[in-house]
Amino acid sequence: MDISLADVLIHIDENLSPEQRAVVEQQLRGVEGVVSVHNPDDRPHLTIVEYRPDRTNAQALLEGVRGRGVTAELVGL
């Protein structure tokens, strides 16, 4: 069984505290189809999400972040 995966880069405009970043990461990990979330400490404005496009899409991931009151946009990969 082949599973197709996609990556998207989400740019977060604000300076979030480590706690706020953790909440955003947790929210993204809770989306069905999300395989991994990476938000490096040395680039806190960038979040890379790997996901299954048959389960969710980049726009839904972005809306999930924005739903937390965070200003963000898709950069893409």
GIPEUR-V245176 format. One record per helix or strand of 2 or more residues. SS is the DSSP state (h for helix, s for strand). FROM is the first residue (numbers start at 1). TO is the last residue. If there is no record, write none. Layout:
# GIPEUR-V245176
ss=[SS	SS]
from=[FROM	FROM]
to=[TO	TO]
This chain:
# GIPEUR-V245176
ss=[s	h	s	h	s	h	s]
from=[6	18	34	41	46	58	72]
to=[12	29	38	43	51	66	74]
